[in-house]
Amino acid sequence: MPNTSEFKSSPQDVTFTACPAFSIEALSSPLAVREVLSDVMMRLKGLHLDAEECETVELVLAEVLNNVVEHAYPTPDGAGPIWVDCVHRDNGLHIRVCDNGRVMPGETLPTGHIRVPDRDVDDLPEGGFGWFLIQDLARDVRYERHGQQNRLEFRIAVAFGTPRPS
Amino acid sequence: MDILARTEGDICIVAVRDARIDAAAALDFKEAVRESTEDAPPQVILDLTRVGFIDSSGLGAIVAIMKHLAPERKLVLAGLTPPVAKVFKLTRMDSVFAIFMTLEEALRAEHV
């Protein structure tokens, strides 16, 4: 497991949140992305996120995982492991996604710009929306190549001031 | 991918009956809509009432379908649920498509 101390559940996390830290491991495939998303959303139920917050978490994580499936483990390379770690803190959900696949081009995050042409349908982009959505909806997005591993961390600014369970 | 196409006069209505247009479904979805609109009239309405989740792959597929249908046929979107509408708005694709809240509104507009 690529767990470092930052993403391990500290006694504080367990005591003060309705959603203890968790880790999920999956083998990369488009259907595995669905399963991981459904698992994550189930585990977050204790936070009582509203519908819009749930949509944001699911969309950002979907885009990050799709990117791993498509680009870190492209078809000729075969499937590989994906690790998702999630910790709830005062300023939101901290999520880290790791894989042992291909490095991000230039070892850096794509900027995620969308170019919308004036009116010419043929020029409309059919891709590139994913990184735009990640950069737009997530905070503190960080990418690091650690040895043979990709690590992408981000924060989703939801579940502030969630009441502590009694 | 579960879709159902029917033609009413000069309008083809393609209803998506799956709840997700995501990376796992995008290719199938694109193919299924292309096939069902091969002999479609000039107006095609994509009814998304039942779709509760779309990601960038699904969005890309809808853009590809619109480009495929153009210029002879026009693609109109109807019945966007809040999570689907949000993705179109964030990516500014809501300025590219004709979008109606409900299928009824889309039909009324297209019949004029």
Interface residues (C-beta under 8 A of the other chain):
Chain A: P30 L31 V33 R34 A51 E52 E55 E58 L59 A62 E63 N66 V69 E70 I114 V116 V121 D122 L124 P125 E126 G127 G128 F129 G130 F132 L133 D136 L137
Chain B: R20 D22 A23 A24 F53 D55 S56 S57 L59 G60 A61 V63 A64 M66 K67 A70 P71 P82 P83 K86 V87 L90 T91 R92 M93 S95 V96
